[in-house]
Amino acid sequence: MSDQFFGLFERRQLQGSQALALGPSRPATIPCPETGRPLKVATVEVSDRAVCPACTQLGGGGYVSFVSDLRLAFACPTCRKLVWVAGA
């Protein structure tokens, strides 16, 4: 899939910085980056003040949680990718 956020988010320019908005038609599943198996999306949220775990940039980003999977994904408009974070 060529969309780095799998349709969950769209990148937007807000007051000179990159931010995310919810995608208009979000999928029910996205592929696991390790196995490729579909992961069922539980929640999708946008935050206007978040810190990317990969590039440590402060700005708008998005969070994705999954059903029966403890990992979270952070959508970074600066990195332009989903950053996977191990859950507790």
Secondary structure, 3 states (H helix, E strand, C coil): CCCCCCCCEEEEEECCEEEEEECCCCCCEEECCCCCCEEEEEEEEEEEEEECCCCCCEEEEEEEEECCEEEEEEEECCCCEEEEECCC
